[in-house]
């Protein structure tokens, strides 16, 4: 077979090819994921179906479908397809391909050059593509896992449309695995593989959005399991642990164990036990819990159990969530661990939690009184005439920046919801609040004289 070829639905024998390669989608309808680009009526899908494509760059993580999409495009448009490796090819090979593509164009044949890991090309190699892309001799499809803004020369990047592809979701990887198990022609349908939903979900979690990694694990599991007397390959948790070389922890993300573990983490933090907090955090993460779910719960802990006793606790948990978003697993787990230990060691106060709870109770028990007139802005003359803003005391005009003006509804005047503790920074807040109330009491007495 020469360098140039037209991809048909079955252009290579299936025997000997890895499961991930055999299960590549052949059409857009088989493609799973990237609905925002390839869903019915979406611009990229429309361009593919109408054969109105220009050169493009597919930017996304490993196993998200970049190579598969390039092959589908070549098949759909019946173009010559040249897979090109940026790792193995140099300027000499680029020039040879470009010359053959230019010759093919004279006979009305379009050439798609697919360059995997295109970010590995140096500036000179990228420059070699530029005149041919500009002249339309080839349709260049590049694939990269790196930010093209930093890795591609501006001249070439400006002539390519960048499409951002996302990692598969856990549900999408499970769907692909089930499809492989059911497909008797390209997949494992003839192997009589019996595998539980729990194990498929675990494979998907470990794959971390990479469909190729999921297929590889499934194939190793299925073919590494000896058939029983009836020819069935019954995949066990122990076999999965052998393949992953990692112990599977008992966990059900939607069952009781999920709630038991998050409860243990929360109560360990509340009890200022950093060792237990680290243990339960790791237990959940290593079992496959969504790290962002844990981050959200820790944000709650920062407000419910720490509050203003350590105002930085909320900032630390938000920063940990952002850090995990930025670098992902497993490195991002350390940011969550840092937050868990910080929360555990921080001084504790539930004063905000209790105060807000008391407000909610009063909202249910009392009428929704109107805002006192002195707190309303008199934005028109009529509003001023009927008392809006009358009696308002501007705190900055007071010597100590505090007045005795009532700001609660009249029916709740005198209620104290926030009762700061003597823990951490809240001890200073308590002193300040006591000082404010002394000033208000003195001012009120002076006004009554």
C-alpha positions as CSV (number, residue, x, y, z in Angstrom):
1,X,0.0,0.0,0.0
2,X,1.4,3.5,-0.9
3,X,1.4,6.6,1.1
4,X,-1.9,7.8,-0.3
5,X,-5.1,5.9,0.2
6,X,-8.9,6.4,0.3
7,X,-10.4,5.2,3.6
8,X,-13.3,2.9,3.1
9,X,-15.6,1.4,5.8
10,X,-13.4,-1.7,6.1
11,X,-10.0,-0.9,4.6
12,X,-7.9,-3.2,6.7
13,X,-8.4,-6.8,8.1
14,X,-9.7,-6.9,11.6
15,X,-7.5,-9.7,12.8
16,X,-4.6,-8.7,15.0
17,X,-5.8,-5.2,15.5
18,X,-6.3,-3.9,19.0
19,X,-9.9,-3.6,20.2
20,X,-9.6,0.2,20.4
21,X,-8.6,0.3,16.7
22,X,-11.3,-2.1,15.6
23,X,-14.0,-0.2,17.5
24,X,-13.2,3.1,15.9
25,X,-16.5,4.7,14.7
26,X,-16.9,4.5,10.9
27,X,-19.5,7.3,10.6
28,X,-20.5,10.5,12.4
29,X,-23.6,8.7,13.7
30,X,-21.4,6.1,15.5
31,X,-19.2,8.9,17.0
32,X,-19.8,9.3,20.8
33,X,-19.1,12.7,22.4
34,X,-18.3,16.2,21.1
35,X,-22.0,16.9,20.6
36,X,-21.4,20.6,20.6
37,X,-19.4,20.1,17.4
38,X,-20.9,17.0,15.8
39,X,-24.5,17.0,16.9
40,X,-27.2,17.2,14.1
41,X,-27.2,20.7,12.7
42,X,-23.9,21.8,14.3
43,X,-21.5,23.8,12.1
44,X,-18.7,21.3,11.9
45,X,-21.0,18.4,11.1
46,X,-22.8,20.4,8.5
47,X,-19.5,21.3,6.8
48,X,-18.4,17.7,6.8
49,X,-21.7,16.5,5.3
50,X,-21.6,19.2,2.6
51,X,-17.9,18.7,2.0
52,X,-17.1,22.3,2.6
53,X,-14.1,22.0,4.9
54,X,-10.9,23.9,5.3
55,X,-7.8,23.0,7.2
56,X,-8.4,22.5,10.9
57,X,-6.7,21.8,14.2
58,X,-8.3,19.3,16.7
59,X,-7.2,20.2,20.2
60,X,-8.1,17.8,23.0
61,X,-6.9,15.3,25.5
62,X,-5.8,11.7,24.6
63,X,-8.5,9.3,23.5
64,X,-11.2,11.9,22.8
65,X,-11.5,11.0,19.2
66,X,-9.2,13.3,17.2
67,X,-7.7,10.6,14.9
68,X,-11.1,8.9,14.5
69,X,-12.7,12.2,13.5
70,X,-10.0,12.9,10.9
71,X,-10.5,9.4,9.4
72,X,-14.3,9.9,9.3
73,X,-13.8,13.2,7.5
74,X,-11.6,11.6,4.9
75,X,-14.0,8.7,4.4
76,X,-17.1,11.0,4.2
77,X,-15.4,13.3,1.7
78,X,-13.7,10.5,-0.2
79,X,-10.3,12.2,0.0
80,X,-6.8,10.7,-0.1
81,X,-5.7,10.2,3.5
82,X,-2.1,10.6,4.6
83,X,-1.5,9.9,8.3
84,X,1.6,11.8,9.3
85,X,3.5,11.5,12.6
86,X,5.2,14.6,13.9
87,X,7.4,12.4,16.0
88,X,8.8,10.4,13.2
89,X,8.8,12.8,10.2
90,X,11.0,15.6,9.1
91,X,11.1,18.3,6.4
92,X,12.2,15.8,3.7
93,X,9.1,13.6,4.3
94,X,6.9,16.7,4.4
95,X,8.2,17.9,1.0
96,X,7.7,14.4,-0.5
97,X,4.1,14.3,0.7
98,X,3.4,17.8,-0.5
99,X,4.8,17.1,-4.0
100,X,2.5,14.0,-4.3
101,X,-0.5,15.9,-3.0
102,X,0.1,18.7,-5.6
103,X,0.2,16.1,-8.3
104,X,-3.0,14.4,-7.1
105,X,-4.7,17.8,-7.1
106,X,-4.1,18.1,-10.9
107,X,-6.2,15.0,-11.3
108,X,-9.0,16.4,-9.2
109,X,-8.1,14.4,-6.1
110,X,-8.0,16.2,-2.7
111,X,-5.5,15.0,-0.1
112,X,-6.1,15.2,3.6
113,X,-2.9,15.2,5.6
114,X,-3.5,14.2,9.1
115,X,-0.7,15.2,11.5
116,X,-0.8,13.6,15.0
117,X,1.0,15.4,17.8
118,X,1.5,18.4,15.4
119,X,2.8,20.5,18.3
120,X,6.0,18.5,18.2
121,X,6.9,20.0,14.8
122,X,9.5,22.8,15.1
123,X,9.1,26.1,13.4
124,X,10.9,25.1,10.2
125,X,8.7,22.0,9.9
126,X,5.6,24.0,10.4
127,X,6.8,26.5,7.8
128,X,7.1,23.7,5.3
129,X,3.3,23.1,5.4
130,X,2.4,26.8,5.1
131,X,2.5,27.4,1.3
132,X,0.7,24.2,0.6
133,X,-2.1,24.9,3.0
134,X,-2.3,28.4,1.7
135,X,-2.5,27.2,-2.0
136,X,-5.1,24.6,-1.1
137,X,-2.9,21.7,-2.3
138,X,-3.8,19.8,0.9
139,X,-6.4,19.9,3.6
140,X,-4.4,19.8,6.8
141,X,-5.9,18.3,9.9
142,X,-3.6,18.6,12.9
143,X,-4.2,16.9,16.3
144,X,-2.7,18.2,19.5
145,X,-3.0,17.7,23.2
146,X,-1.2,21.0,23.9
147,X,-2.5,24.6,23.7
148,X,-1.9,25.6,20.0
149,X,-1.5,29.3,21.0
150,X,1.9,28.4,22.4
151,X,2.9,25.5,20.2
152,X,1.9,26.6,16.6
153,X,3.4,29.3,14.5
154,X,0.9,32.2,14.1
155,X,1.0,32.1,10.3
156,X,-0.1,28.4,10.1
157,X,-2.5,28.7,13.0
158,X,-4.3,31.7,11.3
159,X,-5.0,29.4,8.3
160,X,-6.6,26.7,10.4
161,X,-9.9,26.5,12.3
162,X,-9.3,25.3,15.8
163,X,-11.9,22.9,17.3
164,X,-11.7,22.1,21.0
165,X,-12.6,18.5,21.8
166,X,-13.3,17.4,25.4
167,X,-12.6,14.2,27.3
168,X,-15.3,11.6,27.3
169,X,-17.6,11.6,30.3
170,X,-17.7,8.5,32.5
171,X,-21.1,7.6,31.0
172,X,-19.8,7.9,27.5
173,X,-16.9,5.6,28.2
174,X,-19.2,3.0,29.7
175,X,-21.4,3.3,26.6
176,X,-18.4,2.6,24.3
177,X,-17.4,-0.4,26.4
178,X,-20.9,-1.9,26.3
179,X,-20.9,-1.3,22.5
180,X,-17.6,-3.3,22.3
181,X,-19.0,-6.1,24.4
182,X,-22.1,-6.4,22.1
183,X,-20.4,-6.1,18.7
184,X,-19.7,-9.6,17.4
185,X,-18.0,-8.3,14.2
186,X,-15.5,-5.8,15.5
187,X,-15.7,-6.1,19.3
188,X,-15.9,-8.9,21.9
189,X,-19.4,-10.1,21.2
190,X,-18.2,-13.6,20.3
191,X,-16.2,-14.0,23.5
192,X,-19.2,-14.4,25.8
193,X,-17.8,-11.9,28.3
194,X,-19.9,-11.4,31.4
195,X,-19.0,-8.2,33.3
196,X,-20.9,-6.2,35.9
197,X,-21.9,-2.6,35.6
198,X,-19.7,-1.8,38.7
199,X,-16.6,-3.1,36.9
200,X,-17.4,-1.2,33.7
201,X,-17.9,2.0,35.7
202,X,-14.6,1.4,37.4
203,X,-12.8,0.9,34.1
204,X,-14.4,4.2,32.9
205,X,-13.2,6.0,36.0
206,X,-9.6,4.8,35.6
207,X,-9.7,5.7,31.9
208,X,-10.3,9.3,33.0
209,X,-12.1,10.3,29.8
210,X,-9.7,8.4,27.4
211,X,-11.7,5.9,25.4
212,X,-8.6,4.2,24.1
213,X,-7.4,3.5,27.6
214,X,-10.9,2.1,28.4
215,X,-10.9,-0.2,25.4
216,X,-7.4,-1.5,26.3
217,X,-8.3,-2.3,29.8
218,X,-11.5,-4.1,28.7
219,X,-9.6,-6.1,26.2
220,X,-6.9,-7.1,28.7
221,X,-9.6,-8.1,31.2
222,X,-11.7,-10.1,28.7
223,X,-8.9,-12.0,27.0
224,X,-7.0,-12.5,30.4
225,X,-10.0,-14.3,31.9
226,X,-10.1,-18.0,31.2
227,X,-13.4,-19.3,29.8
228,X,-15.4,-21.6,32.1
229,X,-16.8,-25.0,31.0
230,X,-19.6,-23.2,29.1
231,X,-17.2,-20.9,27.3
232,X,-18.1,-17.8,29.4
233,X,-15.5,-15.3,30.4
234,X,-16.8,-14.1,33.8
235,X,-14.8,-11.0,34.8
236,X,-14.3,-10.6,38.5
237,X,-13.3,-7.7,40.7
238,X,-10.1,-9.6,41.6
239,X,-9.2,-9.9,37.9
240,X,-9.7,-6.1,37.4
241,X,-7.4,-5.5,40.4
242,X,-4.8,-7.7,38.8
243,X,-5.0,-5.8,35.5
244,X,-5.0,-2.4,37.1
245,X,-2.5,-3.5,39.7
246,X,-4.6,-1.5,42.1
247,X,-7.0,-2.6,44.8
248,X,-10.6,-1.7,44.3
249,X,-12.2,-0.1,47.3
250,X,-15.9,-0.8,48.1
251,X,-17.9,2.2,47.0
252,X,-21.2,3.2,45.5
253,X,-21.4,6.8,44.4
254,X,-25.2,6.8,44.7
255,X,-25.6,4.4,47.6
256,X,-25.2,4.4,51.4
257,X,-21.3,4.2,51.3
258,X,-21.2,7.5,49.5
259,X,-23.1,9.3,52.3
260,X,-21.2,7.4,55.0
261,X,-17.8,8.5,53.7
262,X,-18.7,12.2,53.1
263,X,-20.2,12.2,56.6
264,X,-17.0,10.8,58.1
265,X,-14.9,13.4,56.2
266,X,-17.2,16.3,57.4
267,X,-17.2,15.2,61.0
268,X,-13.5,14.6,61.1
269,X,-12.9,18.2,59.9
270,X,-15.4,19.5,62.4
271,X,-13.6,17.6,65.2
272,X,-10.2,19.1,64.1
273,X,-8.7,15.7,63.2
274,X,-6.5,16.3,60.1
275,X,-5.3,12.6,60.0
276,X,-8.9,11.3,59.8
277,X,-9.8,14.0,57.3
278,X,-6.9,13.0,55.0
279,X,-7.8,9.3,55.3
280,X,-11.5,9.8,54.4
281,X,-10.7,12.2,51.6
282,X,-8.2,9.8,50.0
283,X,-10.7,6.9,50.5
284,X,-13.3,8.8,48.5
285,X,-10.9,10.0,45.8
286,X,-9.3,6.6,45.3
287,X,-12.7,5.0,45.1
288,X,-13.7,7.1,42.2
289,X,-15.7,9.9,43.8
290,X,-16.1,13.1,41.8
291,X,-13.4,15.4,43.3
292,X,-15.6,18.5,42.6
293,X,-18.3,17.0,44.7
294,X,-15.9,16.8,47.6
295,X,-14.7,20.3,46.9
296,X,-18.3,21.6,47.1
297,X,-18.8,19.9,50.4
298,X,-15.6,21.4,51.8
299,X,-16.8,24.8,50.8
300,X,-19.9,24.1,52.9
301,X,-17.7,23.0,55.8
302,X,-15.7,26.3,55.6
303,X,-18.9,28.3,56.1
304,X,-20.9,25.9,58.4
305,X,-18.2,24.8,60.8
306,X,-15.5,27.6,60.6
307,X,-17.1,30.7,59.4
308,X,-15.5,33.9,60.6
309,X,-13.4,32.2,63.1
310,X,-11.0,31.8,60.2
311,X,-12.2,33.9,57.2
312,X,-9.4,32.5,55.0
313,X,-11.0,29.0,55.1
314,X,-13.5,29.8,52.4
315,X,-10.8,31.3,50.2
316,X,-8.6,28.2,50.7
317,X,-11.4,25.8,49.7
318,X,-12.3,27.8,46.6
319,X,-8.6,28.0,45.6
320,X,-8.4,24.2,46.0
321,X,-11.4,23.7,43.7
322,X,-9.8,26.0,41.1
323,X,-6.5,24.3,41.4
324,X,-8.0,20.9,40.8
325,X,-9.9,22.3,37.8
326,X,-6.6,23.6,36.5
327,X,-4.3,20.6,36.8
328,X,-6.8,17.7,37.2
329,X,-6.1,14.3,38.8
330,X,-4.0,12.9,40.4
331,X,-1.9,16.0,41.1
332,X,-4.9,18.1,41.8
333,X,-5.8,15.7,44.7
334,X,-3.1,17.4,46.7
335,X,-4.9,20.7,46.5
336,X,-8.0,19.1,48.0
337,X,-5.8,17.4,50.7
338,X,-4.3,20.8,51.6
339,X,-7.8,22.3,52.0
340,X,-9.0,19.3,54.1
341,X,-6.0,19.7,56.5
342,X,-6.4,23.5,56.7
343,X,-10.1,23.2,57.5
344,X,-9.3,20.6,60.2
345,X,-6.8,22.8,61.9
346,X,-8.7,26.0,61.6
347,X,-10.6,27.4,64.7
348,X,-14.2,26.3,64.7
349,X,-17.4,28.3,64.9
350,X,-21.0,27.6,63.8
351,X,-22.2,31.1,64.7
352,X,-23.0,32.0,61.1
353,X,-24.7,28.6,60.6
354,X,-26.9,29.1,63.7
355,X,-27.5,32.7,63.0
356,X,-28.7,32.1,59.4
357,X,-30.9,29.2,60.7
358,X,-32.6,31.5,63.2
359,X,-33.3,34.1,60.5
360,X,-34.9,31.4,58.4
361,X,-37.1,30.3,61.3
362,X,-38.2,33.9,61.9
363,X,-39.0,34.3,58.2
364,X,-41.4,31.3,58.5
365,X,-42.9,32.5,61.8
366,X,-43.4,36.2,61.3
367,X,-45.0,38.3,58.6
368,X,-42.8,39.8,55.9
369,X,-42.8,43.4,57.2
370,X,-42.1,46.2,54.9
371,X,-38.7,47.9,54.9
372,X,-38.8,50.8,57.5
373,X,-39.3,54.1,55.8
374,X,-36.0,55.6,57.1
375,X,-34.1,52.8,55.2
376,X,-35.8,53.6,51.9
377,X,-34.3,55.9,49.3
378,X,-36.5,58.9,48.4
379,X,-35.7,58.9,44.6
380,X,-38.7,61.1,43.8
381,X,-40.3,64.1,45.5
382,X,-43.5,62.2,46.2
383,X,-41.5,59.5,48.0
384,X,-39.8,62.1,50.1
385,X,-43.1,63.8,51.0
386,X,-44.6,60.5,52.3
387,X,-41.6,59.8,54.6
388,X,-39.1,57.8,52.5
389,X,-35.7,58.3,54.1
390,X,-37.0,60.4,57.0
391,X,-35.0,59.8,60.1
392,X,-32.1,58.1,58.3
393,X,-28.8,58.5,60.1
394,X,-25.7,58.5,58.0
395,X,-23.1,56.5,59.9
396,X,-20.1,58.3,58.5
397,X,-21.4,61.5,60.1
398,X,-21.2,60.0,63.5
399,X,-18.0,60.4,65.5
400,X,-17.6,56.6,66.0
401,X,-19.2,55.7,62.7
402,X,-22.1,54.0,64.5
403,X,-25.7,55.2,65.2
404,X,-28.5,53.7,67.2
405,X,-30.8,53.5,64.1
406,X,-32.9,50.4,63.9
407,X,-32.2,48.4,60.7
408,X,-34.4,45.4,61.3
409,X,-38.2,45.4,60.7
410,X,-39.9,46.9,63.6
411,X,-41.4,43.6,64.7
412,X,-38.0,42.1,65.0
413,X,-36.2,45.0,66.5
414,X,-33.6,43.9,69.1
415,X,-33.2,40.4,67.7
416,X,-29.6,39.1,67.7
417,X,-28.9,36.4,65.2
418,X,-25.1,36.4,64.9
419,X,-23.5,35.5,68.2
420,X,-19.7,35.2,67.6
421,X,-17.7,32.8,69.6
422,X,-14.3,33.4,71.2
423,X,-12.5,31.2,68.6
424,X,-9.9,32.5,66.2
425,X,-10.6,35.7,64.4
426,X,-14.2,35.6,65.6
427,X,-12.9,36.6,69.1
428,X,-11.9,40.0,67.6
429,X,-15.3,40.2,65.9
430,X,-17.0,39.5,69.2
431,X,-15.1,42.3,70.8
432,X,-16.0,44.7,68.0
433,X,-19.6,43.7,68.1
434,X,-19.7,44.3,71.9
435,X,-18.1,47.7,71.3
436,X,-20.7,48.6,68.6
437,X,-23.6,47.7,71.0
438,X,-22.1,49.8,73.8
439,X,-21.9,52.7,71.4
440,X,-25.4,52.2,70.3
441,X,-26.7,52.0,73.8
442,X,-24.9,55.1,74.9
443,X,-26.1,57.0,71.8
444,X,-29.6,55.9,72.4
445,X,-29.4,57.2,76.0
446,X,-28.1,60.5,74.8
447,X,-30.8,60.9,72.2
448,X,-33.5,60.2,74.9
449,X,-32.2,63.0,77.1
